[in-house]
Amino acid sequence: MAAAGPQSSLRGALCRQLLLTLVVFSFACEACKKVIFHIPSKLEADKVVGRVNLKECLGSADHIQSSDPDFRVLEDGSVYTAHAVALSDEKRSFTIWLSDSKKQTQKEIPVLLEHQKKVLRKRHTKETVLRRSKRRWAPIPCSMQENSLGPFPLFLQQVQSDAAQNYTVFYSISGRGVDQEPLNLFFIERDTGNLYCTRPVDREEYDVFDLIAHASTADGYSADLPLPLPIRVEDENDNYPIFTEAIYNFEVPESSKIGTTVGVIYATDRDEPDTMHTRLMYSILEQTPGKPGIFSVHPSTGVITTVSHYLDREVVHKYSLIMKVQDMNGQFFGLMNTATCIITVKDSNDNLPTFRRNAYEASVEENTFDVEILRIPIEDKDLINTANWRANFTILKGNENGHFKISTDKETNEGVLCVVKPLNYEENHQVILEIGVGNEAPFTGDVTLRMTNMNRAVVTVHVKDQDEGPECRPAVQYVQIKENSPVGSKINGYEAYDPDTRSSSGLRYKLLHDPKGWITIDEISGSLKTSKILDREAVTPKSALYNNVTVLAIDKDGRSCTGTIAVKIEDENDNPPEILQNYLVICKPKMEYVDISAVDPDEPIHGAPFHFSLAKTSPEIKRLWTLAKVNDTAARLSYRKDAKFQEYYISITVKDGEGQSATKTLRVNLCDCTHPDQCRVTAGAILGKWAILAILLGIALLFSILLTVVCGLVSARNKKSFPEDLAQQNLIISNTEAPGDDKVCSANGFTTDTVNNSSQGFCGTMGSEVKNGRQETTEMVKGGNQTLELCQGAGHHHTLDSCRGGTVEMDHSEWYNFTQPRLGEKLHLCNQDEDHMPSQDYVLTYNYEGRGSPAGSVGCCSEKQEEDGLDFLNNLETKFTALAETCTKK
């Protein structure tokens, strides 16, 4: 109690002092819950004593003050030693004053400091103060200071069990810091339960130790359940805040608005989060160049922004900032660190390119093009080789005819003025151009300058005169030729002129190219004449109505120019309209009318509207049929109800708008049907011109075949015998068609059968026949129509039969003597080639083909009984024609 008097008087004095500071308070200080801290007997400066819950007492406090100058209180309630403190007594107290100036409220928090050894003194097991009615442990909240200086082992607290009242209890602990890493950091006295720490602890490495306390008797019996014993490590502000980067690099466009974000810096602190130890504050220590101040940083977020609009890359292109971060919310005793921030000013197009002069002059000869005549330099303060620096030149005035072009030299950034279209001295001696220049990037500078957006200069181009040839202007001239104009009709031609005299005299003209051959040109005047009569409707396709003719104009010195004449055929109304239909079917009574239409090959101006009318026809037709207009090109043909079912021939006249008319007779079938196709079948097919031509050709072909057959028969009857000069005409044997008998014609007109070399025959008509199973051949003998029949029987020869038209008085021996030498000679000659060598393919063997062959043998000397045996030649195929002609030739 003795120590309480001086403290009460001190507290009163402090209250009075605080009242004077806050001007006037009409109430007394209210006390909040008392706070007790257990501390060592000695504390160094800036050491944490503990933390007070300020919000619980007065959450709206805006002023905090300690009654003891040896201690200071932070906004989060942390109590620190302002100086080194040594407790001479076991207890020490002071008061924390809280005040809210807006609400005019003040409260106080009593703080009691007790020596740690007094609070955690060793207790006897039978003291009633530690008795637990339900045999529970005594878990006293425990904490230890980070980086404590000792002395070690450092007493933390005493652990007791209710079982110690009846038994001898031994204490032990386990967990991290005892039998787990870090090993042997804590130990407990076996008999007393006093808990000690053996060395300093870093909270950033271990923030809490969850120990398990055990109580057991001497015989190993667990006197109580294991008790969790957390030991919390109180944080000490022993870690400096650290920036995430040593050097930050940011960019900001020049001419940025105030408040433009440049970048964000960030720092970390390993101390306990959400405490003053990790409450960081950012600031700018230094800016280079220093003036004016361009940037600021938000103290809590680290966002760097611009605070001035004086950013100009052309003045300063880079800034260096020294950034500071400090914990303890930036209080002077907080730990701090620094970093460098490099801010580069990005170029913006805030400087317009400017001409070095306002006026320039250049010269060029007329008729020249694709030449450079002037280079225009400019100046631009923006960053070189960027879109803000590269120039864009434009011809604003004076280039309406497109004679000039200006471009930018990428290396020098100069404007290059060129002539791209020839100039004419006679038309203009000089040209004045207005040139403007801007940048590739849009201008972002001053608003007043932004309205113009480019600088301007004037360029005067002087055109030099040249002695030049004729000019063909315009390059294309148009003329029209009326269709059906007579050959030699004159039309306007191409006209060139001398640019110096502006006259066409002395020029000669030549036609270089006329793809359609329509015209000729007069060499002196250049006038045109038609070379043919042109019919517009006969020209196809219609795109061919135009003809581009190339003309050459030459002066006396031989200089020339070329031009084009576009010739077009002009239409005349020389064609009447034509009705498209020829034959019409009307189903009565289902169809009451039928529409007819017409076309006019002339141009539309000479065409529709058309006028349809019934031509001069019978009164009956006019009574039964009427015409009505449908549109400009069609009319409607209608019948009266009493018209009979029959085919009518109706003549209709159609006339165009200018009086050209044509009349056409239509076949109109008024039919009792439901569909026109039903009547078209019975009406008969209308043959086209190609069908009629095909029929005529077919008839002509039939007549030619009949004529050929008749001529062949007549020729065959008049040519029954072979020529007298048989020695000069031998029958050439063809290739073998099929097996048969080989017949060779000798010079005497006899045949020889080569089958088995046993029989001979008399040479006769072309053909053979089979009679009674034997092969017979017939030969027409010179001098009459005698017939010799030679039968191939059982290997012997028969005598001659009677001959038609006369008899031959000849016995067998005479016949044999006459034919045998001649046949042998002929066979010998025929069986040799040109070199008198035996030929194997001349005399061929033909076997008997059998009964029933309609064509007979292909041998040239076949037997034939009839006198007129050549009629069968008219029925042979084409490939036998040459053989027949050879056998019948005289």
Secondary structure, 3 states (H helix, E strand, C coil): CCCHHHHHHHHHHHHHHHHHHCCCCCCCCEECCCEEEEECCEECCCCEEEECCHHHHHCCCCEEEECCCCEEECCCCEEEECCCEECCCCEEEEEEEEEECCCCEEEEEEEEEEEHHHHCCCCCCCCHHHCCCCCCCCCCCEEEECCCCCCCCEEEEECCCHHHHCCCEEEEEECECCCECCCCCEEECCCCCEEEECCCCCCCCCCEEEEEEEEEECCCCECCCCEEEEEEEECCCCCCCEECCCEEEEEEECCCCCCCEEEECCEECCCCCCCHHHCCEEEEEEEECCCCCCEEECCCCCEEEECCCCCCCCCCCEEEEEEEEECHHHCCCCCEEEEEEEEEEECCCCCCCEECCCEEEEEEECCCCCEEEEEECEECCCCCCCCCCCEEEEEEECCCCCCEEEEECCCCCCEEEEECCCCCCCCCCEEEEEEEEEECCCCCCCHHHHCCCCEEEEEEEEEECCCCCCECCCCEEEEEEECCCCCCCEECCCCCEECCCCECCCCEEEEEECCCCCEEECCCCCCEEECCCCCHHHCCCHHHHEEEEEEEEECCCCCEEEEEEEEEEECCCCCCCEECCCEEEEECCCCCEEEEEEECCCCHHHCCCCEEEECCCCHHHHHHEEEEEEECCEEEEEECCCCCCEEEEEEEEEECCCCCEEEEEEEEEEECCCCHHHHHHHCCCCCCHHHHHHHHHHHHHHHHHHHHHHHHHHHHHHCCCCCCCHHHCCCCCCCCCCCCCCEEECCCCCEEECHHHCEEECCCCCCCEEECCEEECCCECCCCCCECCCCCCCCCCCCCCCCCCCCCCCCHHHHHHHHHHHHHHHHHHHCECCCCCECCCCCCCCCCCCCCCCCCCCCCCCCCCCCCCCHHHHHCCHHHHHHHHHHHCC
